């Protein structure tokens, strides 16, 4: 009977295993069918190019996992390549079939001012052809609106609004809580304004940090309002006047926020969706089989129209992306692994036809060790005679600026946040907390510093002194690299360093950046340094080395994302408000793994 029972159990397990294997096989067939049959439809003779980014606009996609395909309900976690958006707009500019450009921004979670500016440059080139550009949305977040103002006409729903509030940097300060918990955090820093330590040591923002932060925040907000007021033909200062007296202006509009933004000139009309679709159909002059205006999604357009193969024998300028926190060793896309990026740079330099490299940096820094590994490889490539140019994205500060010191030239967008030249180390000890519970640590070591970095013991004065010396030494090395790269003396560099965060405009005026411009500007500079003539070289983006499974998952994710009409348009404001700070906090915690616990990190970079 026992044998019969065991045999039955075993047969049951086998049946379940075979059933699961068959289900997985069928799922794989479905995946292959979706990917292989996803062919771009023929382009209509007359249509609008639809820029409908769903998710977060990034310089480089992160790896996609199979679990992400189980819930393709919304697009909050989707990533859209900035290059795809820009290329589609540029290609549509001279395409006679494309008669208008429509920006549908409801499902765009975030893009940032720097990327908005770069995409805005492409939209401006499109406008020069005389083709109309229209931005539509039920509700514009502040991030969405920065891109929307690049359109000639802005339309929102009568129950919508434009959610402007200004920029701010606010954080939690834990000094009192840590004291109540009897947790000691030992912070060692070089740079008076290295703000990452303040939340651990204070109850509020210091006066010096408040001054520095207000300065670069003011630069970014001035750029934002200047752009809005110029594009919307508003009086200078009108945006701030509206926001500083928002309650009064809203009362004058009877509490109707849509009417308020219409009266303020922020949008051109309030249309229900049916009215909006009719307006667009009349503008485009063509409808699809469902009676809606004829539109070509940018993903389909760019995949169909972008050249698929590089011409053989052509010389190339290669773009390598450094996006995310800088961490030691091997890291997936979305993070900057010291070994990962150094190897990719070396392989790119050795690739046949590569004549110059542009490193697109979008990082607030991280590990000192990993930053140095990357900087060394960039310097080695440059010393071998291949030009290396850095293109700064939204943020290129602390470790992000450190690696830029190895470049021949540094190009930043006008909205880039950079600087934050400083170093810090942090080490918590919980000996007092344990003592409150009656737990004590004792023992014996062979040297004066044995066990000196145990978190359950008070930090040894000798170890503390050694950590501070290490931080000071690395800070001096950082200054030395900047001095050599920028041709400055120590006093000048130190006056710009000390952990100060700078807007790109100030960084350029102070000599830390060579030029303001887009990624295309950096590519042109690299080609010029390599002696290449415009039109005689190709530009390629070096993708992370995904394996076949990851490529398949990425393709399926793109297809499912394009076909789904989920809830992202409704929850994008919530994600922008709450999700991004949580993601930054989690990213910061995970990135604190430098082998010497030494970091170059800008915590406040990003309003």
Secondary structure by P-SEA (a helix, b strand, c coil): caaaaaaaaaaaaaaaaaaaaaaaaaaaaaaaaaaaaccccccccbbbbccccccccccccccccccccccccccccbbbbaaaaaaaaaaacccccccbbbbbccccccccaaaaaaaaaaaaaaacccbbbbbbcccccaaaaaaaacccbbbbccccccccccbbbbbbbcaaaaaaacbbbbbbbcccccccccccccccccaaaaaaaaaaaaaaaaaaaaaaaaaaccccaaaaaaaaaaaaaaaaacccaaaaaaaaccccccccaaaaaaaaaaaacccccccccbbbbaaaaaaaccccccccccccbbbbbbccccccccccccbbbaaaaaaaaaaaaacccccbbbbbcccccccaaaaaaaaaaaaaaaaacbbbbbbbccccccaaaaaaccccbbbbcccbbbbccccbbbbbbaaaaaaaacbbbbbcccccccccccccccccaaaaaaaaaaaaaaaaaaaaaaaaaacccaaaaaaacccccccaaaaaaaccccccccaaaaaaaaaaaaccccccbbbbbbcccccaaaaaaaaaaaaaaaacccccccaaaaaaccaaaaaaaaaaaaacccccccccccccccc
